[in-house]
Structures are given as C-alpha cells and as structure tokens.
Amino acid sequence: MKIPTNFNGYRLFSALGIFILGLEFLAIILTLLRIFYWPILAVYFLVGIILLAALFFHNWKKINRWQILAASLLSLLAISFFSLHAEPSIFSGRDQGSFSEAAVRLSQNHQLEFETPTSKEFFKIYGPGIALNFPGFSYTQAGALITHFSLGYIAWLAVFYALFGLSGFSVANGVLLFLFLLSFFALVKVHTNLKSAWLGLALAISSFIFSWFFKLTLSENLALGFIWFSILEFSLFLKYRDQLFLLSALSAFLLLAFTRLEAWALLAMFGIVLFLFQKKEKNLFSKIEKRKVFWLLGVFLATYIVALKVNSQFYLSSAKGLLHSFSSGENSLGAISALTYLSKVFYYYNLLIFIIIGALGIFYFFYKKKYFFLVPFLVLLPLLVYLIHPGISLDHPWMLRRFSFAIIPLGIFYTTLIADRLFSKQIYFSILATLLVVANLTFSLPYATFSENAGLLNQTRALGNNFSATDLVLVDQLASGDGWSMIGSPLNFLYGKQAVYFFNQNDLGKIDLKKFTNAYFIIPNESLASYEKFGILEKLIPQKDYQLERKYLIVPDLSKDSGFFQELPIETQITTTGKIYLLNQ
C-alpha cells in the first residue's frame, strides 16, 4: 500500500487500485457470461495479492513505507470499528435490501435471473414487468425474476458474499471505503503537504456520513471509492504525464458507468478538463500510447452494450425514476426551498461547515488561477445539481446518500486545502484542525456503534424455523413493524422458505395452493383489520404468537419551519407482536 511523496509510491498505490478495478471488471464479465462462480474469484484474489505483495517488497526501499503503513493502519482500524457495528442490510423495502438480495441471488444462481415456486405463482397473476411482491425485481417475458438495480454494485457485493458470506457485505464496503480514504489522503498530499493530508484523512474518518452509509449496501459506496481514486489518478497524470495514471483514471470512470448513471456526466467533464489542459500544455499526451486508450474504450463499449441488454431493467427504471423526480412534488422543492432545506440537513449532521468553507476554497483557487487545484471541482461539477434538485425523498439521514460520494467529500477536500493555505502557522492550523475533528466526532461517535435493525436477522431466522421448505408463507408488509424492513425476502433467499411479501388479499384465490404443503400467514396485530375486511381472517387458524424487536433512529422533521436547532437523533427500539396463522384450505 502506498501514499508517498515519490513517483514510485504513487504508481504502487495505482497498482492496488487497478487490482480493485480488475476485480470489479471480472465480476461484471462473469455476471454477463452467467458463470459467476467463486473459485474463479478466489484464483484472481490469490494471484493478485501475491503480485501486489511482490511489488510492495520490491519497492520497499523506494517508498515512504512508514507513512503508507500509518495511513493504511489508521484507515483499517476505523473500518474495522465500523464493521463491528454493521448489521447486514438484507431486509426488503428499500434499495439496500434489494441490492443485497440481488447479490445473494447472483452468488447462488451464478446469473442475475432466477425463479422460485412462489415467484412462478405470482407471475401467473401479474405477468411481465415490475414484480410487486418481490421489491427491487421485475419479471422477464419468460417469467424469471431479475433485478432492476445496477449490475456493477450487485456484482461487487456478490464477490464478497460468495467468499465470506453475509459478513462479506462489510468487507465489500470496507474495500471501497479503504480505497476512498487512501485516495483522499494522497490527493490532499499531492496538492498540499503531509500535515494537511493527515487532517483530510481524519476529517473523512470522523465524519458521520461515511460511517453511516458504510453500514448500508448502497451503490454510493462504490461510487465513493471509484470516483476519488479516479480523481487522484487524473491529478497524478496531469502532474507526472504518466499514462498509467491516465488509463487507471479512465478505467475507474468507465467501470462506474455500470453502477451509476452520473458516470456519463463525469466522463464528459473528464474529457473537457483533459481538453482544456491540453490547450494549455501542448505536450500533455506526448507519452501516451493512443492504441492502449482505444483498446480500453473498445473493451468497455463492447461490455457495456451487452450489459444494456442483460441489465435493461436498471436503465428503464432509472429513466423512469429521473422523470419522476422532476415531476414529483415531494422532490421538486424549487431551487430556493431545496437550498434552505439542505442547509438545515447539512447543519444538523455537522456538514454545513464543509460546504461553506469548501465553497470559499473553490472561489479562492479560481481567484488565484490555480487551475490544477480545481480539477476535483471541475470533474464533479455536474453533480452539484443535487444542491438545487436532490431528486430523492426528504427523510434523513437516508437522503444524504445523494451527497455522500461527491459533494460532501468535495467540501471536506477544499476545507482542508483552504485550512492549509490560510492557516499555515502550525498553532493556528492545529487549533482549526482540532475544532473540525472534534465537531465531527461529537455528532458521529454517539451513532458509530448503532446499526438499524440490529438483531432482527437472528429473530427472522428463528421465526423461519416454524415453516418447512415446501410451505407457502405470506408475509404482511408490517410484520416487522416497518414497511422498509420487510422480512419476507431474507426468509426466502437466506433461509430457503417459500416466503413472499403479500399485499393484495384478492391474490389469495389465484394461487395454486396445492403446490405447497401448507399455507401460512405472518400478520402483526395492527394489520388484522384489513384481513377481516376481505373475509380472509375467518379462514385463518392461529398457530403461534410471535414478536420482533427492531432498532431505529427517531429524527426530527426538518422540512417543517422549525429552525436549525433540533434535538439529536434518538436511538429507539419497538416490539411488534402478531401471530402465525394457518390457512384452512
């Protein structure tokens, strides 16, 4: 591992990044070819780690090894601490659960498409299109289920699930966070000095936003690692003119396109910035073998065309989601309202200071015409649209995912740079650094050990022991007490039960119940009225009481005109009680 001051050190870190990019590309290829088998991945890991170790020891005397080891150790300690308090986000209803399930299904079935006895029954009812009983999935024309989330992040998660089981989700996000932290450390150091690099790393580790989303399987985690590694490599290319940096920067942005649609805007800005620097410095591409660039683009385009077909549901749902975000009253606040609301949210989570100081830093470097320092800002410029149109539901901290991979890191980056420029005296710099880190920790530490739904998975497993693999289990949306944390999916894809989210009571008469040994319902007490209304309750025979405990955060509604000063989030736990019912056939 390497984040040194010398050229060889940066190339060594690039090798690590390329190994990670190669793993992602391999996972995508195996998914597209429908041969996603863990032994292939294990061989790649083994060979890659041996080669990286050989490179490291070969360059041992040429690099600032103690600096590298210290930065790596600090990052790994932080990631390990976050991992200890991370619950696998596998409950359906929100994106993280759908990503996790799709990754597990890919690992189990070696391809994206799959079928279950329950999915076949509901396909007969609803046909091709969105599979409402299987959140995050759609039916193909042939009746198979396929994810409508991005292939890139699903394949990435599936790699680590295949190798490490459920704990692999933390490993998967840990690798990406490690790539981000070391890239961020190096990027600050490229632009300033070691002292400021340590500050940048400390601010990133201590910030609530990174530790919180690390615990969730959301594609923003992949975007965070790949974007900042790419920006680092791009900056190194502009500084050293070495084509390794250009190719690795371009590869990261290209691979990001399999996960986030924003990658196309970033690629466009990547090209524009390259063009502007080429006009300024005529020899920018003098050492570049254009043939390698064309080969890279050709391989990517060929792979992407195949992915467009295989992962078409993702692109269709993304296009619909984009149109919906601009038409939905919930999301379209207007520029002024959005900025006001976001200011409250950023202030609440101790992020506003980085937005303000970071913006001042950007203006400062524009004023000084320090264009090299503006490269991260210019590349990420299209994503600033989220500041006036977030395009996401307003509940927080969920909505912060829009800002977690670009805008907040950008603010921290320029805050660090401006601190280095305007507080160059050690005493003033130390005071400012201490205040910023302590402010971060004041908010983030109380929630560092908190994980939503902690313990719910074990309770779900115990609940599943009441059913055989051939029973039909119809699960109410609120069986866990929360429609965003539904237990039907993990009962099915983790524990082998024919469980399914059940919401339309009229579907009961359309299911061929003879294909199952028994049919059961899991219904919380609060939902009984709807079953009674449709005349189903009288057909149900109570079998056993159940209760599920769920942990979550209570946060204030900042959309109301309630000012900036609010109470901190409150950790709470609720108990949902209900019964398992047997359907009298």
N, C-alpha and C positions, 0 to 999 in steps of 0.2 A: 504494500500500500504506500501511496506516495503523494504528498503535497509539499514539495520542496521549493527552493528558490532557483534551482538549476534546471536546465533544459531536460536532462535525462530523467529527472524526477517527475516532471510533468508527463513525459512520454510513458513512464511506468504507470502512473495513475490512469492514463488513457488506455493502457492495456487492460486494466481492471474494468474500466467502463465498457470497452469493446467486448470483453468476456460476458458481461451482463447483457449487452445488446445482442450478442450472438445467441445467448440462451433464450431471449425473447423471440428472436427470429426463428430459431429451431422449434420452439413451442408452437409458433404460428404455422410453420410448414407442416409439422406433424398433425396439427388440427385439420388443416386443409386437405391433407392426404388421408385423413381418417386412420392414422396409425399412431395415435397418442399413447405410447407405451413407456412405462417408467424406466426399463433397462436402457433405452436409448438416451434418456436424460441423464441417467446415472453415469454412463460412459462419458458423456460430454462434461459433466461435473468433474469426474476423476481426472480426465486428461487436462481440462482447463486449469484446475487447481495445481496440478503438477507443473504445468508450463508457467503459471503465474509465480509459483514459489521459486522456480529456477531463475526467472527474470529478476525477482527481488534479490536473491542472494548473489546473482551475477553483478548486479548494480549496487551491492551493499556499500561499497566504499565511495560511490559516486553521488550518493544522495544524502540529504539531511535526515538520516534514519530516525533520530530521536524525536524530531519534530513530527514526522509521519506517525510514528508509533504512539506518541502522546495524543495527537488529534484523533487517531483511529480508536485508541482505548477509551477516550472520553465519549466519543460517539457510540461505541459499542456498549459502554456502561449505561448510557442514557436509554438506548434502545432495549437493552435487557430489562431495565427497570420498567419501561412502558409495557414490555411483553408480559411481565409477571402479573399485570393487572388488566390484561386484554382478554375479553370473552369472545369466542368465535361468533361473528355476526352472521348467523345462518338462519335466522327467523325471517319468514317472508312477509311482504307487505311494503318494504322499501328497497331501494336499489341495492344496498349492501347484502341483503339476503338473497336477492336474485343473482348477483354476481357469484356469491359463494355456492349456491346450489348449482349454477351452470358449470362452475369449475369442478365440483364434485362429480357431476354427471359426465363431464368430459373425461375425467380420470377413470370413471367406472366403465364407460361405454366406448372410450377411445375415439369418439367423434361427438359433434355437437348435438345431433339428432338422437332422440331416444323415445321409447314408448313404455307405458306401464298398463296393467289391466284397468286401472281407474281412468287413465288418460284416454284409452280406447272407448270407454263408455261415454265419457263426456264429449269426445269428438263426434260421436253419433248424434249428439244433441245440438252442438254448436257449429260443427264443420270447420273449414279452414279459417284462419285469422287469429285474432287475439284469444288466448286461452284464459278466460276469466277465472277459472278455478285453479289455475297454476300461475300465480303472479310472476311476471317477468318473462313469460314464454308465449309463443304463438304456435298454432297448428299449421303444419305444411299441408299441401294438397293431398299428400298420401296419409295424413293423419298422425305423423310424428310430431313431437314437441321440439321446438328449437328456440334458443334464447333470442330476445330482441335487445340484448345489450352487447357491448363491444367485444369483439373477438380477442383483441390484444391483451386486455387485462384479465379476461377469463382464462386464456391460455397460460398467462403468467402465474395466476393463482393455482391452476391445475398442476403445474410443475411441482410446486412445493407441497400441495396436498398429496400428490402421488408419492412423494418421497418421505414426507413427515406426518401425514395425517392431518387432523384438524389444527394441530399446532403449527403446521406449515403456513397457515394464513399469516400468523405473526412473523414467521421467517420471511415470507414473501414481501410483506410491507417493510420489514426490517432491512432487507437488502436495498430496497428503494430509498428508504429514509437515510441509510448509510451513504448511498451514492449522492443524495442531495447534500447532506451535511458536509461531506468531504469536498464536494464540488463547490459548495458555497464558501467553505474555508479557503480553498485555493483561489477562487475568483476574487475574494476580498484581498487576498495576499498579492495577487497579480496587479491589482490596482493601487494597493497601499503598502502595507508592511505587516510583519508578523503580529505585532501588538493588536492591530485592528482586526486581523484575521481571527485571533482568539475571541475578540469581542463579538464578531459576527457569528461565530460558532456558538458562543454562549447564549446570545440572543435567540438563535434558532432553536437550540435545545430547550431553553426555558420558556418558550412561547406556548401558550395553551393550544393554539390552533394545530400545531404539528403533532403534539402528543395525543390530542383528542381524535383526529382523523386517522392516526396510525392504527387505532383500535378498530376501525371500520374498513370493510372491504369495498372501497370506492375507487374508481378509476383515477381520481385526482391524485392518489398516492403514486401511481405510475407516472403520471404527468409531472409531478413534483420532481422526481428523480431524473427523468429523461430530459426535461426542459433545462434544468440548471446544469446538468452535465454538458448538454449541447451548447449552452451559452458560454460555459467555461472553455470548451474546446474551440469554439468560434473565436473567443477573445485570444486564446493562445495562438490560433492561426494568424490572426491579424498582427500579433506581436512577433511571432517567430517565422512565419511563412512556411511552416512545415505541413505537408499535405496530409500527414496522419491526423492532425487536428481537424483539418477541413473535412476529411472523409468521416471521421467519427462524429463530428457535429451534425453533418448532413444525415448520417445514418440514424442518429437519435431522433431527429425531427421526422424523418420518413417513417420510422417504426411507430412513432407516436400517432401517426395517421390511422393506424389500426385500432386505436383506442379512443382518441378524442378528435372531433371534427375541427376543433380550433387549430389543429396541427397545420391545416392548409393555410390559414391566415399567417401562422408563424413561419411557414416555409416561404410564403410570399415576402414577408418582411426580411427574412434571411437573405433572399435574393436581392432585394432592394438595397439593403445595407452593404452587401458584397459589391454591388454595382457602384454605390457611392464611394466606397473606399478604393475601388479600382480606379475611378476617375481621379481621385486624389493622389493615389500612389500607383504609378503605372506598372510597377514590377510585382504587383500583388500575386499574380498567378504564374510567375516565371518558373517556379519549381514544381508546378502542378502537372501531373500526367493526366491529361483530359480523358484519355481512354479509360482510366480507372473510375473517373466520375461518371462517365456514360454507362459503364458496366453496372455500377451501383444503382443508378437511376433505372436502368433496364430491368434488373432483377427485381427491384422494388415494384415497378409498374406491373410487371407480369404477375407478381404475387398479389398485388392489390386488386387486380382485375378478377382473379379467382376469388379473393375474399369478398368482393362486391356481390358475387353470386351466392356464396356459401353463407355469408353474414348479412344478407339483404334485409332481414327484419330490423337489424340495428339501424341501417341507413334510412329505412322507411319511417321507423318510429322516431328517429332523431329529427327528420324533416318535419314530421307532424308536431313534435314537441316544440320545435323552433317556431313554427307558425302559431301554435297555441300560446306560447309565451308572449308573443306580441299582440295577441287578441284578448288574453285573459285579464280581467280587471284586477285579479289577485296579484299579478306580477307586474302589470304595466302601471307603475305608480306615477309616471312622469318624471322628468329629469330632476326637478327641484325636490319633489317628495321622496324620490329614491335616495338622493344625496342626504336628505335630512334623516331618513330612517337608517341608512347605512352608518351615518355619523354616530347615531345612538348605539347601534350594534357594535361598531368598532370601539367606541368609548367603553362600553360595558365589558368587552373582553380584552381591554387594555391593548388595543391595536391602533387606535386613532393616532396616537403619538407617532407611530412609524409612518402612517400615511402622510401626516403633516410635515414631519422632518424630512421624510423621503422626497416629498414634492419640492421642498425647499432645496434639497440637494440636487435634484434634476435641474431646477432653474439656475442654480449656481454653476453647474458644469456647462449648461448652454451659454450662460453669460461669459464664462471663461473660454468658451470654444474648445473645451476638452472633449472632443467627439468620441475618442476611444472609451472614455468613462460612460458614455451614453449608450453604448451598444446594448446592454441588457434592456434598457428602457425602450429603445427603438425596436428591438425584436419583439418585445411583449406589448407594444403599443396597441394592437387591435383588441387585446383583452381588457383594456381599460374601459371598454364599453359597458362592462358589468357594473361599473360605478354609477351609471345612469339607468341601466336596464339589467338588473340581476337575472331576470328570467327564471326565477325559482320561487317556491313557496316561502313565505316570510318567517316561518318558525325557525328559531335559532336554538342551539348552535348549528343545526342542520344546514342553514343557508350559507354558512361560512365556507362550505366546500367550494363555492364559486370563486373564492378569493384565496384559497389555501395554497394553490400551486403556482401562482404567478404574482398577483397584486400584493399580497402581504409579504412574501419573500423579497419582492422588489423594493417595498418600503423599508424593510429591515436592511437591505443591501445599501441603499443610499443614505439611510440614517447612519450606518457605520462609516461610510465614506466621508460624510459631512462632519461627523464627530472627529475623524482623523484630521481633516483639513482645518476646522475652526477651533478645535481644542487640542492643538498639537503639544502643548505643555503637559508633561506627564501627570501632574497633580490634577489639572482640570479634566483631562481625559479619564483618569481613574475615577474621579467623582461622578462624572456623567455615566460612565460605563456601569458603575455600581448601582446608581439610581435606576437605570434602564433594566438591568438584570433583576434587581430586587423587585421592581414593579411587576415584571413578568412572573416571577416566582410567587408573588403574593396572590396572584389570581390562579396560576396553573397548578401549584403544589396541592391545594386542597382537593383537586379533582384528578390528580395524577394516579391515585390508587382506586379511582371509581371507574366502573365499567357497567354500561347499561345491560340489563338482563343477566347480570352475574348470577350463576347458579340455576338459571332457568333451563339450561340444556340438560343437566342431570335430572331435573324434575320431569322434563319431557320424556327422557329415556325410561324413567320409572313408570310414567303413565302409559307408555307404549307396551310395557310388559303385560298389559291387560288384554292384548289382542294377538291373534295369530297372523301369520304372513298371508293367509288367504281370506281374512276378514276385510270387509269394506268399512272404513272408518270415516265418517262425515264430520268434519270439524267446523264448529262455528267460528266466525271471524273474531269474536271476542273471547274465545276460550281461554286465552292467556291474560285477558283484561286489557289488551291493546291490539287494535287492528293493524298496527305497524310491526307487531312482533308475533305473527301467527305461527302456530306450532305444527300445522299440518304438513308443511314441506319437509322439515327435518325428520318427522316421524316416518316419512316415505323414503327420502333419499339417504338418510343416515341409518335408520333402524329397520328398514325393509318392511314397513307396514303399508297396506293399501289405503293410506290416509289422503284426504283431499279437502281443501277449503270448500265449504258448502255454503252458498248464499241464496240460492233460488229454490224455495221449497217446492215449486212446480216441477223441478227436475227429478224429484224422487220417483214419480211414476214412470219416467222414461228410462230409468236404469235397469238393466237386466240383473236383478239381484240373485238369480240362480247361479251366476258365475262366481259367487262368493259364498263362503261357509256361513257367515253371519253378517249382518249389517248393524253397525253401532253408530251412535251419535255422541259427540262430546259437546255438551251445552252448558254454558255458565248460567247461573240462576237469573241474571239480569236479562237474558235473551229468551227466556221461556215464553214470554207473551207472544212473540212473533210465530213460534211453532204452534201455539194454541190457536192463534188466529187462522192458520191454514189447515187446521184439523190434523196435524201430524202428532201432536203431543199425546193424543188418546191412543195412538198406535205404538207408543214407546213404553218399554218396561224398564224402570230404574234398576241399575245393576250395582253401582258403586259411586260413592261420593269421591270427589277429587278437589284438590286445591293447589294452586300455583302461586308462588311468590315472585314478584317482578320488581327489579330496582330501576329507577329512572330519575332524571333531574326535573325539578319544577323550576321554570324560568319565567320571568315577568314578560308581559305582553308589551313590547317596545313600540308596537305600531300605534298604540294609543298616545294621546297627548299628555304624557306623564313625566316629561323631563328626562334628564340624563341620569340622575342619581337614583339607582334602584338597588334593592337587596340582591345579594349574590345568589346564584342557583342553589337550590336546596335538594340534597340527596334524600330520596324517599323510597319507601317500599310499600307495595299494595299486595293484598292477598285476594285472589279471585277464586270463588268457590262455585261448584257446579256438580253435575252428575254425568256418569257414563250411562247411556240408555241403549237397550237392545231393541231393534225394530221387530215388532211382531208381524211376521210375514204370513 
